[in-house]
Amino acid sequence: MASRQKTVGDAPTGKKPWIAALSAWLIPGGGHLYLGHRGRALGFLAIFLACLWIGCDLDGQLATWASSQPLSPLRVLGLLDSWAMGVSYFLLTKVVHYQGVATAPGFEYGSTFLVTAGLMNVLLILDAWDLAHGRDRAELAGN
Amino acid sequence: MSHFHLMVLYAFLVGLFFSLLWRRKRRAQVKLFLQVFLGMILGGVLVAWLMYPFPGQPPAPFP
């Protein structure tokens, strides 16, 4: 029996990609929840919150906007990473007024966890966008 | 928590994340998780030993 080679292509899902991406940005896992992948959405949210919790517990740095500080390329990347957290960033900075402690023993580790949380959400936004277009690459690759 | 425990925790969360993101079948998810998890831990230990001949501080003087 000849096997049919799967190719990547768009299959309409009936869902709006911009809503999926926006939901994913605002709440990690939100895009996947919108698209109907409830289990994975909850898993992603739990992992994101775990990284956030550990990062804050270790007093890691969360890049924030301060007009007095010069904008270097690394700082811009840090800001984009923090903003990628969506509502979490707003809650941490405006509601909780979280600030890292540079002299804390776990500062570097905490910063690593916080940066990772932001980067994870960037991947979730891109994945939600792809899924909304019907491009489930893992499924098509037989994984 | 020690450095090693934090590294294990980090590897666990990253492995879990990518296995959920890039795999659909349970067997494939477990396989990818183990690859990422063990790769990060063993890689970290390997890099630590590679840095061993180059300490950050001068050695303690003889008494």
N, CA and C atoms of all chains as a GROMACS GRO file, in nm:
protein
  618
    1MET      N    1   0.087  -0.120   0.000
    1MET     CA    2   0.000   0.000   0.000
    1MET      C    3   0.090   0.124   0.000
    2ALA      N    4   0.071   0.211  -0.097
    2ALA     CA    5   0.156   0.329  -0.107
    2ALA      C    6   0.112   0.429  -0.001
    3SER      N    7   0.208   0.490   0.067
    3SER     CA    8   0.175   0.589   0.170
    3SER      C    9   0.163   0.725   0.104
    4ARG      N   10   0.065   0.802   0.150
    4ARG     CA   11   0.042   0.934   0.094
    4ARG      C   12   0.130   1.034   0.168
    5GLN      N   13   0.207   1.110   0.097
    5GLN     CA   14   0.294   1.206   0.162
    5GLN      C   15   0.212   1.327   0.205
    6LYS      N   16   0.225   1.360   0.333
    6LYS     CA   17   0.151   1.474   0.385
    6LYS      C   18   0.226   1.602   0.351
    7THR      N   19   0.154   1.703   0.320
    7THR     CA   20   0.216   1.832   0.292
    7THR      C   21   0.154   1.937   0.382
    8VAL      N   22   0.228   2.040   0.406
    8VAL     CA   23   0.178   2.150   0.488
    8VAL      C   24   0.089   2.237   0.402
    9GLY      N   25  -0.028   2.257   0.445
    9GLY     CA   26  -0.118   2.345   0.371
    9GLY      C   27  -0.220   2.403   0.463
   10ASP      N   28  -0.293   2.505   0.415
   10ASP     CA   29  -0.391   2.569   0.500
   10ASP      C   30  -0.522   2.493   0.491
   11ALA      N   31  -0.578   2.460   0.607
   11ALA     CA   32  -0.711   2.400   0.611
   11ALA      C   33  -0.799   2.492   0.693
   12PRO      N   34  -0.906   2.543   0.637
   12PRO     CA   35  -0.988   2.641   0.709
   12PRO      C   36  -1.041   2.583   0.841
   13THR      N   37  -1.031   2.660   0.947
   13THR     CA   38  -1.078   2.617   1.078
   13THR      C   39  -1.202   2.693   1.121
   14GLY      N   40  -1.235   2.799   1.052
   14GLY     CA   41  -1.349   2.879   1.094
   14GLY      C   42  -1.316   2.973   1.207
   15LYS      N   43  -1.195   2.974   1.252
   15LYS     CA   44  -1.154   3.062   1.362
   15LYS      C   45  -1.070   3.175   1.304
   16LYS      N   46  -1.081   3.290   1.368
   16LYS     CA   47  -1.005   3.405   1.321
   16LYS      C   48  -0.864   3.404   1.379
   17PRO      N   49  -0.762   3.404   1.293
   17PRO     CA   50  -0.624   3.398   1.343
   17PRO      C   51  -0.586   3.515   1.433
   18TRP      N   52  -0.639   3.634   1.403
   18TRP     CA   53  -0.597   3.748   1.485
   18TRP      C   54  -0.655   3.737   1.626
   19ILE      N   55  -0.774   3.678   1.639
   19ILE     CA   56  -0.830   3.658   1.773
   19ILE      C   57  -0.750   3.552   1.847
   20ALA      N   58  -0.708   3.447   1.774
   20ALA     CA   59  -0.627   3.342   1.838
   20ALA      C   60  -0.495   3.399   1.887
   21ALA      N   61  -0.430   3.480   1.803
   21ALA     CA   62  -0.302   3.539   1.841
   21ALA      C   63  -0.319   3.638   1.956
   22LEU      N   64  -0.422   3.719   1.949
   22LEU     CA   65  -0.446   3.818   2.055
   22LEU      C   66  -0.476   3.749   2.188
   23SER      N   67  -0.559   3.644   2.182
   23SER     CA   68  -0.590   3.569   2.304
   23SER      C   69  -0.466   3.504   2.361
   24ALA      N   70  -0.380   3.452   2.271
   24ALA     CA   71  -0.256   3.388   2.317
   24ALA      C   72  -0.164   3.490   2.382
   25TRP      N   73  -0.162   3.612   2.326
   25TRP     CA   74  -0.076   3.714   2.385
   25TRP      C   75  -0.128   3.756   2.523
   26LEU      N   76  -0.258   3.779   2.531
   26LEU     CA   77  -0.314   3.829   2.657
   26LEU      C   78  -0.300   3.727   2.770
   27ILE      N   79  -0.340   3.605   2.742
   27ILE     CA   80  -0.333   3.498   2.843
   27ILE      C   81  -0.264   3.378   2.781
   28PRO      N   82  -0.149   3.336   2.829
   28PRO     CA   83  -0.081   3.218   2.774
   28PRO      C   84  -0.173   3.096   2.773
   29GLY      N   85  -0.188   3.038   2.655
   29GLY     CA   86  -0.282   2.928   2.640
   29GLY      C   87  -0.419   2.974   2.594
   30GLY      N   88  -0.443   3.105   2.596
   30GLY     CA   89  -0.573   3.157   2.557
   30GLY      C   90  -0.605   3.132   2.410
   31GLY      N   91  -0.502   3.141   2.327
   31GLY     CA   92  -0.523   3.116   2.185
   31GLY      C   93  -0.562   2.971   2.160
   32HIS      N   94  -0.495   2.880   2.229
   32HIS     CA   95  -0.525   2.738   2.213
   32HIS      C   96  -0.663   2.705   2.270
   33LEU      N   97  -0.701   2.775   2.375
   33LEU     CA   98  -0.836   2.756   2.431
   33LEU      C   99  -0.941   2.802   2.331
   34TYR      N  100  -0.918   2.916   2.268
   34TYR     CA  101  -1.009   2.968   2.166
   34TYR      C  102  -1.024   2.870   2.051
   35LEU      N  103  -0.914   2.800   2.019
   35LEU     CA  104  -0.917   2.708   1.906
   35LEU      C  105  -0.967   2.569   1.944
   36GLY      N  106  -0.999   2.551   2.073
   36GLY     CA  107  -1.058   2.424   2.115
   36GLY      C  108  -0.962   2.322   2.172
   37HIS      N  109  -0.836   2.361   2.188
   37HIS     CA  110  -0.738   2.267   2.246
   37HIS      C  111  -0.728   2.292   2.396
   38ARG      N  112  -0.829   2.245   2.470
   38ARG     CA  113  -0.840   2.282   2.612
   38ARG      C  114  -0.728   2.225   2.696
   39GLY      N  115  -0.699   2.096   2.676
   39GLY     CA  116  -0.597   2.031   2.759
   39GLY      C  117  -0.461   2.098   2.743
   40ARG      N  118  -0.422   2.122   2.619
   40ARG     CA  119  -0.292   2.186   2.594
   40ARG      C  120  -0.292   2.329   2.644
   41ALA      N  121  -0.405   2.396   2.631
   41ALA     CA  122  -0.414   2.534   2.679
   41ALA      C  123  -0.388   2.540   2.829
   42LEU      N  124  -0.450   2.449   2.902
   42LEU     CA  125  -0.429   2.448   3.047
   42LEU      C  126  -0.285   2.411   3.081
   43GLY      N  127  -0.229   2.317   3.005
   43GLY     CA  128  -0.089   2.280   3.028
   43GLY      C  129   0.004   2.397   3.006
   44PHE      N  130  -0.017   2.469   2.896
   44PHE     CA  131   0.068   2.584   2.868
   44PHE      C  132   0.054   2.691   2.975
   45LEU      N  133  -0.068   2.715   3.018
   45LEU     CA  134  -0.090   2.816   3.121
   45LEU      C  135  -0.021   2.776   3.250
   46ALA      N  136  -0.032   2.649   3.287
   46ALA     CA  137   0.032   2.602   3.410
   46ALA      C  138   0.184   2.618   3.402
   47ILE      N  139   0.242   2.582   3.289
   47ILE     CA  140   0.388   2.594   3.274
   47ILE      C  141   0.430   2.740   3.280
   48PHE      N  142   0.356   2.826   3.211
   48PHE     CA  143   0.388   2.969   3.213
   48PHE      C  144   0.381   3.025   3.354
   49LEU      N  145   0.274   2.993   3.424
   49LEU     CA  146   0.258   3.045   3.559
   49LEU      C  147   0.366   2.990   3.653
   50ALA      N  148   0.407   2.865   3.631
   50ALA     CA  149   0.514   2.810   3.712
   50ALA      C  150   0.644   2.888   3.691
   51CYS      N  151   0.676   2.916   3.566
   51CYS     CA  152   0.797   2.995   3.536
   51CYS      C  153   0.787   3.134   3.598
   52LEU      N  154   0.671   3.194   3.588
   52LEU     CA  155   0.650   3.328   3.642
   52LEU      C  156   0.666   3.328   3.794
   53TRP      N  157   0.604   3.230   3.855
   53TRP     CA  158   0.605   3.220   4.002
   53TRP      C  159   0.748   3.201   4.052
   54ILE      N  160   0.818   3.106   3.990
   54ILE     CA  161   0.956   3.078   4.034
   54ILE      C  162   1.044   3.200   4.008
   55GLY      N  163   1.027   3.262   3.893
   55GLY     CA  164   1.107   3.380   3.861
   55GLY      C  165   1.088   3.492   3.961
   56CYS      N  166   0.964   3.517   3.997
   56CYS     CA  167   0.936   3.624   4.094
   56CYS      C  168   0.980   3.583   4.235
   57ASP      N  169   0.968   3.457   4.266
   57ASP     CA  170   1.008   3.410   4.399
   57ASP      C  171   1.159   3.425   4.419
   58LEU      N  172   1.232   3.412   4.308
   58LEU     CA  173   1.378   3.427   4.315
   58LEU      C  174   1.422   3.573   4.295
   59ASP      N  175   1.324   3.663   4.288
   59ASP     CA  176   1.350   3.807   4.273
   59ASP      C  177   1.422   3.839   4.142
   60GLY      N  178   1.386   3.770   4.036
   60GLY     CA  179   1.446   3.796   3.907
   60GLY      C  180   1.400   3.929   3.849
   61GLN      N  181   1.473   3.974   3.746
   61GLN     CA  182   1.441   4.104   3.687
   61GLN      C  183   1.335   4.091   3.580
   62LEU      N  184   1.237   4.180   3.587
   62LEU     CA  185   1.136   4.191   3.483
   62LEU      C  186   1.162   4.325   3.413
   63ALA      N  187   1.199   4.320   3.286
   63ALA     CA  188   1.234   4.443   3.215
   63ALA      C  189   1.113   4.535   3.208
   64THR      N  190   1.130   4.657   3.252
   64THR     CA  191   1.021   4.754   3.249
   64THR      C  192   1.068   4.880   3.180
   65TRP      N  193   0.971   4.959   3.139
   65TRP     CA  194   1.001   5.083   3.071
   65TRP      C  195   1.034   5.191   3.172
   66ALA      N  196   1.150   5.251   3.156
   66ALA     CA  197   1.188   5.365   3.239
   66ALA      C  198   1.253   5.466   3.147
   67SER      N  199   1.191   5.582   3.131
   67SER     CA  200   1.238   5.680   3.032
   67SER      C  201   1.378   5.731   3.063
   68SER      N  202   1.420   5.717   3.190
   68SER     CA  203   1.553   5.767   3.225
   68SER      C  204   1.663   5.674   3.177
   69GLN      N  205   1.627   5.549   3.146
   69GLN     CA  206   1.729   5.454   3.105
   69GLN      C  207   1.745   5.453   2.954
   70PRO      N  208   1.869   5.447   2.903
   70PRO     CA  209   1.890   5.446   2.758
   70PRO      C  210   1.840   5.316   2.697
   71LEU      N  211   1.797   5.326   2.571
   71LEU     CA  212   1.745   5.209   2.500
   71LEU      C  213   1.858   5.142   2.424
   72SER      N  214   1.908   5.034   2.476
   72SER     CA  215   2.007   4.955   2.404
   72SER      C  216   1.934   4.841   2.333
   73PRO      N  217   1.998   4.780   2.233
   73PRO     CA  218   1.930   4.668   2.165
   73PRO      C  219   1.888   4.556   2.260
   74LEU      N  220   1.975   4.525   2.357
   74LEU     CA  221   1.940   4.419   2.452
   74LEU      C  222   1.822   4.458   2.538
   75ARG      N  223   1.818   4.587   2.573
   75ARG     CA  224   1.709   4.634   2.657
   75ARG      C  225   1.576   4.630   2.582
   76VAL      N  226   1.583   4.664   2.453
   76VAL     CA  227   1.462   4.656   2.370
   76VAL      C  228   1.412   4.512   2.362
   77LEU      N  229   1.506   4.419   2.343
   77LEU     CA  230   1.466   4.278   2.340
   77LEU      C  231   1.405   4.235   2.472
   78GLY      N  232   1.464   4.282   2.582
   78GLY     CA  233   1.411   4.250   2.713
   78GLY      C  234   1.270   4.304   2.732
   79LEU      N  235   1.249   4.426   2.685
   79LEU     CA  236   1.116   4.486   2.696
   79LEU      C  237   1.014   4.410   2.613
   80LEU      N  238   1.052   4.375   2.489
   80LEU     CA  239   0.961   4.299   2.404
   80LEU      C  240   0.926   4.165   2.468
   81ASP      N  241   1.026   4.102   2.531
   81ASP     CA  242   1.002   3.975   2.598
   81ASP      C  243   0.905   3.992   2.714
   82SER      N  244   0.923   4.099   2.791
   82SER     CA  245   0.831   4.124   2.904
   82SER      C  246   0.691   4.155   2.855
   83TRP      N  247   0.680   4.238   2.753
   83TRP     CA  248   0.547   4.274   2.701
   83TRP      C  249   0.477   4.153   2.641
   84ALA      N  250   0.555   4.055   2.594
   84ALA     CA  251   0.495   3.934   2.536
   84ALA      C  252   0.417   3.853   2.638
   85MET      N  253   0.435   3.884   2.765
   85MET     CA  254   0.362   3.810   2.870
   85MET      C  255   0.215   3.849   2.877
   86GLY      N  256   0.181   3.961   2.814
   86GLY     CA  257   0.040   4.000   2.810
   86GLY      C  258  -0.009   4.055   2.943
   87VAL      N  259  -0.124   4.004   2.988
   87VAL     CA  260  -0.187   4.053   3.110
   87VAL      C  261  -0.097   4.034   3.231
   88SER      N  262  -0.019   3.928   3.231
   88SER     CA  263   0.070   3.901   3.346
   88SER      C  264   0.166   4.017   3.369
   89TYR      N  265   0.219   4.072   3.260
   89TYR     CA  266   0.312   4.184   3.274
   89TYR      C  267   0.242   4.304   3.335
   90PHE      N  268   0.122   4.331   3.288
   90PHE     CA  269   0.045   4.444   3.342
   90PHE      C  270   0.017   4.423   3.491
   91LEU      N  271  -0.025   4.302   3.527
   91LEU     CA  272  -0.055   4.274   3.668
   91LEU      C  273   0.070   4.287   3.755
   92LEU      N  274   0.181   4.237   3.705
   92LEU     CA  275   0.304   4.242   3.786
   92LEU      C  276   0.353   4.385   3.804
   93THR      N  277   0.347   4.464   3.699
   93THR     CA  278   0.406   4.598   3.708
   93THR      C  279   0.310   4.702   3.765
   94LYS      N  280   0.185   4.700   3.724
   94LYS     CA  281   0.092   4.805   3.764
   94LYS      C  282   0.012   4.771   3.890
   95VAL      N  283  -0.016   4.645   3.912
   95VAL     CA  284  -0.099   4.608   4.026
   95VAL      C  285  -0.011   4.567   4.145
   96VAL      N  286   0.081   4.474   4.118
   96VAL     CA  287   0.165   4.423   4.227
   96VAL      C  288   0.288   4.510   4.248
   97HIS      N  289   0.324   4.590   4.147
   97HIS     CA  290   0.444   4.674   4.150
   97HIS      C  291   0.568   4.589   4.178
   98TYR      N  292   0.578   4.480   4.104
   98TYR     CA  293   0.690   4.388   4.126
   98TYR      C  294   0.820   4.451   4.076
   99GLN      N  295   0.923   4.432   4.156
   99GLN     CA  296   1.057   4.474   4.113
   99GLN      C  297   1.155   4.367   4.155
  100GLY      N  298   1.244   4.330   4.067
  100GLY     CA  299   1.346   4.234   4.102
  100GLY      C  300   1.446   4.294   4.200
  101VAL      N  301   1.519   4.208   4.266
  101VAL     CA  302   1.621   4.254   4.360
  101VAL      C  303   1.755   4.206   4.307
  102ALA      N  304   1.834   4.301   4.258
  102ALA     CA  305   1.959   4.265   4.192
  102ALA      C  306   2.057   4.196   4.285
  103THR      N  307   2.044   4.224   4.415
  103THR     CA  308   2.139   4.164   4.509
  103THR      C  309   2.089   4.033   4.567
  104ALA      N  310   1.972   3.988   4.525
  104ALA     CA  311   1.918   3.861   4.576
  104ALA      C  312   2.003   3.745   4.524
  105PRO      N  313   2.019   3.640   4.606
  105PRO     CA  314   2.104   3.528   4.563
  105PRO      C  315   2.051   3.456   4.439
  106GLY      N  316   1.921   3.456   4.419
  106GLY     CA  317   1.865   3.386   4.303
  106GLY      C  318   1.830   3.477   4.188
  107PHE      N  319   1.887   3.598   4.186
  107PHE     CA  320   1.849   3.700   4.088
  107PHE      C  321   1.866   3.651   3.944
  108GLU      N  322   1.984   3.595   3.914
  108GLU     CA  323   2.009   3.551   3.776
  108GLU      C  324   1.916   3.438   3.735
  109TYR      N  325   1.894   3.344   3.828
  109TYR     CA  326   1.805   3.233   3.798
  109TYR      C  327   1.663   3.282   3.778
  110GLY      N  328   1.621   3.372   3.866
  110GLY     CA  329   1.486   3.426   3.854
  110GLY      C  330   1.467   3.499   3.723
  111SER      N  331   1.567   3.575   3.683
  111SER     CA  332   1.559   3.648   3.556
  111SER      C  333   1.547   3.550   3.440
  112THR      N  334   1.621   3.438   3.451
  112THR     CA  335   1.615   3.337   3.346
  112THR      C  336   1.474   3.278   3.334
  113PHE      N  337   1.414   3.249   3.447
  113PHE     CA  338   1.278   3.195   3.444
  113PHE      C  339   1.180   3.297   3.385
  114LEU      N  340   1.197   3.423   3.420
  114LEU     CA  341   1.104   3.525   3.370
  114LEU      C  342   1.121   3.547   3.220
  115VAL      N  343   1.245   3.551   3.174
  115VAL     CA  344   1.270   3.566   3.030
  115VAL      C  345   1.212   3.447   2.954
  116THR      N  346   1.231   3.328   3.010
  116THR     CA  347   1.179   3.207   2.946
  116THR      C  348   1.028   3.211   2.936
  117ALA      N  349   0.963   3.260   3.040
  117ALA     CA  350   0.816   3.270   3.036
  117ALA      C  351   0.772   3.357   2.919
  118GLY      N  352   0.838   3.471   2.901
  118GLY     CA  353   0.803   3.559   2.790
  118GLY      C  354   0.827   3.493   2.655
  119LEU      N  355   0.941   3.425   2.642
  119LEU     CA  356   0.972   3.360   2.515
  119LEU      C  357   0.875   3.247   2.485
  120MET      N  358   0.834   3.176   2.589
  120MET     CA  359   0.736   3.069   2.569
  120MET      C  360   0.608   3.125   2.512
  121ASN      N  361   0.566   3.242   2.563
  121ASN     CA  362   0.442   3.298   2.514
  121ASN      C  363   0.454   3.345   2.369
  122VAL      N  364   0.573   3.389   2.331
  122VAL     CA  365   0.592   3.425   2.190
  122VAL      C  366   0.568   3.302   2.102
  123LEU      N  367   0.621   3.188   2.145
  123LEU     CA  368   0.600   3.065   2.067
  123LEU      C  369   0.453   3.025   2.067
  124LEU      N  370   0.384   3.048   2.178
  124LEU     CA  371   0.242   3.014   2.184
  124LEU      C  372   0.160   3.102   2.090
  125ILE      N  373   0.198   3.230   2.081
  125ILE     CA  374   0.128   3.321   1.989
  125ILE      C  375   0.145   3.273   1.845
  126LEU      N  376   0.269   3.238   1.811
  126LEU     CA  377   0.295   3.191   1.674
  126LEU      C  378   0.223   3.060   1.647
  127ASP      N  379   0.220   2.970   1.746
  127ASP     CA  380   0.154   2.841   1.727
  127ASP      C  381   0.004   2.859   1.711
  128ALA      N  382  -0.053   2.948   1.792
  128ALA     CA  383  -0.198   2.973   1.781
  128ALA      C  384  -0.231   3.031   1.644
  129TRP      N  385  -0.148   3.120   1.596
  129TRP     CA  386  -0.166   3.179   1.462
  129TRP      C  387  -0.165   3.070   1.355
  130ASP      N  388  -0.067   2.980   1.365
  130ASP     CA  389  -0.056   2.871   1.268
  130ASP      C  390  -0.177   2.778   1.276
  131LEU      N  391  -0.216   2.742   1.396
  131LEU     CA  392  -0.329   2.650   1.414
  131LEU      C  393  -0.457   2.710   1.360
  132ALA      N  394  -0.475   2.841   1.380
  132ALA     CA  395  -0.596   2.908   1.332
  132ALA      C  396  -0.603   2.906   1.179
  133HIS      N  397  -0.485   2.900   1.116
  133HIS     CA  398  -0.480   2.891   0.970
  133HIS      C  399  -0.491   2.747   0.923
  134GLY      N  400  -0.501   2.656   1.018
  134GLY     CA  401  -0.511   2.515   0.982
  134GLY      C  402  -0.376   2.450   0.958
  135ARG      N  403  -0.271   2.512   1.003
  135ARG     CA  404  -0.137   2.460   0.982
  135ARG      C  405  -0.088   2.395   1.111
  136ASP      N  406  -0.130   2.272   1.138
  136ASP     CA  407  -0.082   2.198   1.255
  136ASP      C  408   0.039   2.117   1.211
  137ARG      N  409   0.156   2.175   1.222
  137ARG     CA  410   0.276   2.113   1.167
  137ARG      C  411   0.311   1.982   1.235
  138ALA      N  412   0.286   1.973   1.364
  138ALA     CA  413   0.318   1.848   1.434
  138ALA      C  414   0.229   1.735   1.385
  139GLU      N  415   0.102   1.764   1.363
  139GLU     CA  416   0.007   1.664   1.315
  139GLU      C  417   0.044   1.620   1.175
  140LEU      N  418   0.080   1.717   1.092
  140LEU     CA  419   0.112   1.685   0.954
  140LEU      C  420   0.242   1.606   0.943
  141ALA      N  421   0.332   1.626   1.040
  141ALA     CA  422   0.458   1.553   1.037
  141ALA      C  423   0.444   1.415   1.100
  142GLY      N  424   0.324   1.381   1.143
  142GLY     CA  425   0.301   1.249   1.200
  142GLY      C  426   0.349   1.237   1.343
  143ASN      N  427   0.360   1.350   1.415
  143ASN     CA  428   0.405   1.348   1.554
  143ASN      C  429   0.287   1.365   1.648
  144MET      N  430   1.689   2.630   4.743
  144MET     CA  431   1.716   2.538   4.633
  144MET      C  432   1.858   2.556   4.582
  145SER      N  433   1.923   2.446   4.550
  145SER     CA  434   2.060   2.455   4.501
  145SER      C  435   2.059   2.488   4.352
  146HIS      N  436   2.177   2.519   4.300
  146HIS     CA  437   2.190   2.548   4.156
  146HIS      C  438   2.140   2.430   4.074
  147PHE      N  439   2.179   2.310   4.117
  147PHE     CA  440   2.144   2.190   4.042
  147PHE      C  441   1.992   2.168   4.042
  148HIS      N  442   1.930   2.188   4.158
  148HIS     CA  443   1.784   2.171   4.165
  148HIS      C  444   1.712   2.268   4.075
  149LEU      N  445   1.761   2.391   4.071
  149LEU     CA  446   1.699   2.491   3.983
  149LEU      C  447   1.717   2.454   3.837
  150MET      N  448   1.834   2.399   3.804
  150MET     CA  449   1.859   2.357   3.667
  150MET      C  450   1.764   2.243   3.628
  151VAL      N  451   1.743   2.148   3.719
  151VAL     CA  452   1.652   2.036   3.693
  151VAL      C  453   1.509   2.088   3.675
  152LEU      N  454   1.471   2.180   3.761
  152LEU     CA  455   1.335   2.237   3.752
  152LEU      C  456   1.316   2.310   3.619
  153TYR      N  457   1.415   2.387   3.580
  153TYR     CA  458   1.408   2.460   3.454
  153TYR      C  459   1.399   2.364   3.336
  154ALA      N  460   1.484   2.261   3.337
  154ALA     CA  461   1.483   2.161   3.229
  154ALA      C  462   1.348   2.090   3.223
  155PHE      N  463   1.289   2.062   3.339
  155PHE     CA  464   1.158   1.997   3.345
  155PHE      C  465   1.052   2.083   3.279
  156LEU      N  466   1.048   2.212   3.314
  156LEU     CA  467   0.944   2.300   3.259
  156LEU      C  468   0.963   2.321   3.109
  157VAL      N  469   1.087   2.338   3.066
  157VAL     CA  470   1.112   2.360   2.922
  157VAL      C  471   1.081   2.233   2.844
  158GLY      N  472   1.121   2.116   2.897
  158GLY     CA  473   1.091   1.989   2.830
  158GLY      C  474   0.942   1.967   2.817
  159LEU      N  475   0.871   1.997   2.926
  159LEU     CA  476   0.725   1.981   2.924
  159LEU      C  477   0.662   2.073   2.820
  160PHE      N  478   0.710   2.195   2.815
  160PHE     CA  479   0.654   2.293   2.722
  160PHE      C  480   0.671   2.248   2.577
  161PHE      N  481   0.794   2.211   2.542
  161PHE     CA  482   0.818   2.176   2.401
  161PHE      C  483   0.751   2.044   2.363
  162SER      N  484   0.739   1.951   2.458
  162SER     CA  485   0.672   1.826   2.425
  162SER      C  486   0.524   1.851   2.398
  163LEU      N  487   0.464   1.946   2.471
  163LEU     CA  488   0.324   1.981   2.446
  163LEU      C  489   0.308   2.059   2.316
  164LEU      N  490   0.408   2.142   2.287
  164LEU     CA  491   0.396   2.231   2.171
  164LEU      C  492   0.419   2.157   2.041
  165TRP      N  493   0.518   2.070   2.036
  165TRP     CA  494   0.563   2.014   1.910
  165TRP      C  495   0.521   1.870   1.883
  166ARG      N  496   0.455   1.804   1.978
  166ARG     CA  497   0.414   1.666   1.958
  166ARG      C  498   0.268   1.650   1.997
  167ARG      N  499   0.200   1.556   1.928
  167ARG     CA  500   0.060   1.529   1.958
  167ARG      C  501   0.042   1.393   2.023
  168LYS      N  502   0.113   1.295   1.974
  168LYS     CA  503   0.096   1.159   2.029
  168LYS      C  504   0.173   1.146   2.160
  169ARG      N  505   0.113   1.072   2.254
  169ARG     CA  506   0.169   1.061   2.388
  169ARG      C  507   0.310   1.004   2.386
  170ARG      N  508   0.332   0.900   2.306
  170ARG     CA  509   0.464   0.837   2.302
  170ARG      C  510   0.568   0.937   2.250
  171ALA      N  511   0.530   1.012   2.147
  171ALA     CA  512   0.623   1.110   2.091
  171ALA      C  513   0.649   1.223   2.191
  172GLN      N  514   0.546   1.261   2.266
  172GLN     CA  515   0.564   1.366   2.366
  172GLN      C  516   0.662   1.322   2.475
  173VAL      N  517   0.646   1.198   2.522
  173VAL     CA  518   0.736   1.148   2.626
  173VAL      C  519   0.879   1.143   2.573
  174LYS      N  520   0.892   1.098   2.449
  174LYS     CA  521   1.026   1.087   2.390
  174LYS      C  522   1.094   1.224   2.381
  175LEU      N  523   1.018   1.323   2.331
  175LEU     CA  524   1.078   1.456   2.318
  175LEU      C  525   1.108   1.516   2.455
  176PHE      N  526   1.018   1.494   2.550
  176PHE     CA  527   1.042   1.545   2.685
  176PHE      C  528   1.174   1.490   2.740
  177LEU      N  529   1.191   1.361   2.728
  177LEU     CA  530   1.314   1.300   2.781
  177LEU      C  531   1.438   1.352   2.709
  178GLN      N  532   1.425   1.371   2.579
  178GLN     CA  533   1.540   1.422   2.504
  178GLN      C  534   1.578   1.561   2.552
  179VAL      N  535   1.479   1.648   2.566
  179VAL     CA  536   1.507   1.786   2.607
  179VAL      C  537   1.553   1.789   2.753
  180PHE      N  538   1.481   1.718   2.839
  180PHE     CA  539   1.510   1.719   2.982
  180PHE      C  540   1.651   1.665   3.010
  181LEU      N  541   1.677   1.546   2.962
  181LEU     CA  542   1.808   1.486   2.987
  181LEU      C  543   1.918   1.561   2.913
  182GLY      N  544   1.888   1.608   2.795
  182GLY     CA  545   1.988   1.684   2.718
  182GLY      C  546   2.032   1.808   2.792
  183MET      N  547   1.936   1.881   2.851
  183MET     CA  548   1.970   2.003   2.922
  183MET      C  549   2.049   1.972   3.049
  184ILE      N  550   2.006   1.870   3.122
  184ILE     CA  551   2.076   1.839   3.248
  184ILE      C  552   2.216   1.786   3.221
  185LEU      N  553   2.223   1.688   3.133
  185LEU     CA  554   2.355   1.631   3.103
  185LEU      C  555   2.445   1.734   3.035
  186GLY      N  556   2.386   1.815   2.950
  186GLY     CA  557   2.463   1.921   2.886
  186GLY      C  558   2.516   2.020   2.988
  187GLY      N  559   2.432   2.054   3.083
  187GLY     CA  560   2.476   2.146   3.188
  187GLY      C  561   2.589   2.089   3.270
  188VAL      N  562   2.577   1.962   3.305
  188VAL     CA  563   2.684   1.897   3.383
  188VAL      C  564   2.813   1.890   3.301
  189LEU      N  565   2.799   1.860   3.172
  189LEU     CA  566   2.915   1.852   3.084
  189LEU      C  567   2.986   1.986   3.076
  190VAL      N  568   2.908   2.092   3.054
  190VAL     CA  569   2.968   2.226   3.044
  190VAL      C  570   3.034   2.264   3.177
  191ALA      N  571   2.971   2.225   3.287
  191ALA     CA  572   3.031   2.255   3.418
  191ALA      C  573   3.167   2.188   3.432
  192TRP      N  574   3.178   2.063   3.391
  192TRP     CA  575   3.306   1.994   3.399
  192TRP      C  576   3.406   2.051   3.300
  193LEU      N  577   3.362   2.095   3.186
  193LEU     CA  578   3.453   2.157   3.089
  193LEU      C  579   3.510   2.287   3.144
  194MET      N  580   3.433   2.356   3.228
  194MET     CA  581   3.480   2.481   3.287
  194MET      C  582   3.566   2.456   3.411
  195TYR      N  583   3.569   2.333   3.459
  195TYR     CA  584   3.642   2.302   3.582
  195TYR      C  585   3.789   2.342   3.578
  196PRO      N  586   3.861   2.321   3.467
  196PRO     CA  587   4.002   2.362   3.465
  196PRO      C  588   4.022   2.512   3.466
  197PHE      N  589   3.914   2.589   3.452
  197PHE     CA  590   3.927   2.735   3.445
  197PHE      C  591   3.848   2.799   3.557
  198PRO      N  592   3.896   2.795   3.680
  198PRO     CA  593   3.820   2.850   3.792
  198PRO      C  594   3.810   3.001   3.783
  199GLY      N  595   3.703   3.058   3.841
  199GLY     CA  596   3.683   3.202   3.836
  199GLY      C  597   3.775   3.278   3.928
  200GLN      N  598   3.822   3.210   4.034
  200GLN     CA  599   3.909   3.278   4.131
  200GLN      C  600   4.043   3.206   4.137
  201PRO      N  601   4.148   3.276   4.178
  201PRO     CA  602   4.277   3.208   4.189
  201PRO      C  603   4.271   3.101   4.299
  202PRO      N  604   4.350   2.995   4.286
  202PRO     CA  605   4.345   2.890   4.388
  202PRO      C  606   4.395   2.941   4.523
  203ALA      N  607   4.344   2.877   4.629
  203ALA     CA  608   4.384   2.919   4.763
  203ALA      C  609   4.534   2.895   4.783
  204PRO      N  610   4.603   2.985   4.855
  204PRO     CA  611   4.748   2.966   4.877
  204PRO      C  612   4.774   2.847   4.968
  205PHE      N  613   4.892   2.791   4.957
  205PHE     CA  614   4.927   2.680   5.046
  205PHE      C  615   4.941   2.734   5.188
  206PRO      N  616   4.900   2.655   5.287
  206PRO     CA  617   4.908   2.705   5.426
  206PRO      C  618   5.054   2.716   5.471
   0.00000   0.00000   0.00000
